[in-house]
Amino acid sequence: MASSAHSQKAAGQVTRHPALAMMRGALVAALVVGVNAAAVSAVAAGLKGLWGALLGMLMVIVFSGLGLFALHLSRHTSPKTQLAMAMASYTGRIAAFGGLLALATNSESLASHVNLTVLGIVAVVVVLGWMAGEMWAWSRLRVPIYDLDNEVNP
C-alpha cells in the first residue's frame, strides 16, 4: 500500500532535470545498439572490426553526451542563451567529430588496427539508437505547460 502511494506521488512530479533524463534514455539505447553492433562487427570483421565498432560507439556517446550536458548546464539561463548554447555546442561537436574522422581516415597507424568502414557504419547506427533513446526519454518527461518560475529548476 505504501509503495502505491509513493509511486503515485512520483508519477505526478515534474522532471527536474530533463536533459539528464534524456541523456540517461539515450545512453541506454546507444549502449544496447552499440554493444550489439560491436558483437556483430567482431564476428564479421574480426578484432579490427571490434575495435572500429567500439571506437565509433565511444565517439558518438561522448559527442552526443556533451551536447545534452551543455544544455543541462545552461538550464538556468534565458531561452535565447540556451538556444545559442545548443547551436554553439552542436557546431563545435560536429566540427570536432569531422576533424577526428578526417584524422582517422588519414592515419595509417589507426587503419592498421581499426576497420574504418565498421567505425563509420557503427557510428551511424549508434547515432540512430541515441536519437531513438533521446526521443523515447523526451516522450516520458513531465514538463509543465505553464511557467513554474523557480519550482522546476532550483
C-alpha positions, 0 to 999 in steps of 0.5 A: 500500500505504501509503495502505491502511494509513493509511486503515485506521488512520483508519477505526478512530479515534474522532471527536474532535470530533463536533459539528464533524463534524456541523456540517461534514455539515450545512453541506454539505447546507444549502449544496447545498439552499440554493444550489439553492433560491436558483437556483430562487427567482431564476428564479421570483421574480426578484432579490427572490426571490434575495435572500429565498432567500439571506437565509433560507439565511444565517439558518438556517446561522448559527442552526443553526451556533451551536447545534452550536458551543455544544455543541462548546464545552461538550464538556468539561463534565458531561452535565447542563451540556451538556444545559442548554447545548443547551436554553439555546442552542436557546431563545435561537436560536429566540427570536432567529430569531422576533424577526428574522422578526417584524422582517422581516415588519414592515419595509417597507424589507426587503419592498421588496427581499426576497420574504418568502414565498421567505425563509420557504419557503427557510428551511424547506427549508434547515432540512430539508437541515441536519437531513438533513446533521446526521443523515447526519454523526451516522450516520458518527461513531465514538463509543465505547460505553464511557467513554474518560475523557480519550482522546476529548476532550483 
